[in-house]
Amino acid sequence: MKNPISLCTLLSAYILFSAMPVSAADEDERHHNAHTHGQAKLNIVLDQGELFVALETPAVNILGFEHAPNTTTQQAVLKQANITLSDSQNVVQVTGGDCKLMAQDIDMPFTDKHQENSEVEHDDHEDHEGHTDVHAEYTFKCANESLVKSLNVSVFKHFGAFKGIDTVWVIGIHQRKLHLTPDATKIELR
């Protein structure tokens, strides 16, 4: 996928997100246990009228399993999860700024696309212990960046296994972090 956000912005955000724990107490645990069932990471960048949202989560939070689907029921769950994540409104809802979805990239394990990505580059989505992750990225173009007020993280409504999402966002030169729960899903950006 060609992402309209500049490479410099993405690189800066990646460095920031990689190094920034939600709380100091969580830092050791995150380094030793980056793949935690029930938990996820949500990274957000708003810069020059473009809003980039990236969700990284253990597959079990989305699918209920982390292995190739063995039954028709699991195959149906995988298909429905792809459909659900393909609608950005099921992950995040943007308030203000007149933001329109421009691009999305869903990397779901056990799909043809995931297999192609694994062959092209080193697969960071699976480790040697059988843990599998789902990555969903959304890029919006906002007509008026200064009016983007908040985001509501709606993924909790669609996938009940989520217990918490560590969120980091960057707006221009400002950065913030917040731990979301099923009862606290709103991110006030301004």
N, C-alpha and C positions, 0 to 999 in steps of 0.2 A: 504494500500500500504506500502510495506517495502521500506523505503527511505535510500539510501546508505550513506547519510551525517550523521556524528556522532551526537548523541544526544546532546553532549556538544555544538557543533557548532550551532545546531538549537536552543537550549535554549538561547545561547548568542545572536543570531540574533533576536529571538523573543523579548527578553528583550529590546534590542536596538531599534527595530522597533516600539515597543509599546510606548516607551518613547520619541521618536524623531520626533518632528514636522518639517515640511519642512521649516517653518519660524516662528519666535517668534510671529509675528502678527496672525498667523494661529492657534496657540496653543489653545486659548480659544474656538474658533469656532469648532475645531476638537473634543474637549472634549464634547461639547454640541451638535454637529451635525456630528457624525462620518459617517453617511449614507447620502451622498450628491449626488444627481443625476448629471450626467455629469462628476463626479470626481471618481478617483480610487486610489488604493495603489499598488505599485509594489515593492517587496522586493527581493533583490538579494544577494546571498552569493557565493563567489568563494574561496574555501579552499581545499588544498591538492588534486588538480586536479578535484574537483567536483564543478559544477555550479548549484546552486539551485535558481529557479525563481518562485515567488509566486505572483499572481495577485488576488486582492480582490476588487470587484466592486459591486455596486448596480445592481440588475438584470435588471433594466430598461435600463441601458447602453448597455446591451447585447441583451435583448429580446424586449424592448420597452414597457414592462409591468411587474408588480410585483405580479400578482395573477395567480392562476392556469389557464392554457389555456382554454378558453371558446369556441373557434371556431376552425375549421379545419385550418384556416390560422395561428392562434396562435400556434397550435400544430406543424405545419410545421416550424414556426419560431424557436420554441424550439428545434426541431430535427436538423435543420440546424445550430443553434448556437452550439450545442454539437459537430457536425461534424467539424465546423470551429475551435473551441477551442481544439479539439483533435489533430490538426496539430500544433505543437509548433511554426512552421514558421509563422503562422497567428497571433502569439502573440509577439514573440521575435525572432530576427535573430542574431546569434552570429558570430562575425568576429574574426578569428584567433584562434589558440589553438587546432584546430582539435577536436572540441567538438561534441559528439554524444549523442543523447537523450537516456537515460537509463530507465527512468520511468516518468509517468505523472499521475496526479490525478485531474479529473474535477468534482467538486461538483456543479452540476446544480440543482436549485430548480425544483420541480414538476416532478422529474424523480424517477424511482424505487431506484436508488443508493442513492439519496438524502433522500428518505424516510427511507431506511435502516440505514443511518448515523444518522438520527434524533432519531430513536428508540434506537440505541446503546449508544449514549451520548447526553448530553444536547445540544440542537440545537442553536449554536451561530449565525447561518446564518439568523435567522428571529427574529425580535423583536415583541413586543406586538402591535405595531402600523401598522403592515402589511408590513413593509419593508423587502425585501428579497435580499440576496447577492449571488453572484456567486464567487466561489473560484477555481482557476486553478493553479496547481503546476507542475513544470517541473524540472527534475533532469538530468543534462548532465555530462558525463565523458569527461574530456579534456585531450588529450594526452600531451599537453604542456601548462600548466596553465600560464606560463610567457608570452606566445604569444597571449593570449586572449586580444584583443585590445578594442573592443567596442561591444555594443548591439544596434540594431535598434528595437524600439518598434513598431511593425507593426499592433497592435490591432486597432489603429486609422483608418487604411484603411478598416478594415473589419466591424467595428461597429461605425457608424457615430455619436452616441450620446456622445462619449467621448469628453470632453472639456479639461480635464487636468488629469495628473497622477502624484501623489507624489511618487517619487522613492527614495529609500534608498538602498545603496549597501555597502557590507563589503568584502574587499579583504585582507585576512590575518588579520593584526592588523589595517588596514586603513579602514575608513568609509567615505562615502560622501552621499550627498542628492541632488536632482534636481527635479524641477517641469517640466514635459513634457507637450507639447501641440501638436495639429495636425501639426503645422508648425515646431516643434522642437522635434524630436523623437529619436535622437541619444544620447547614453550614452557613453562617452569616459571613459573607465576604467583606462587607463594609460596615 
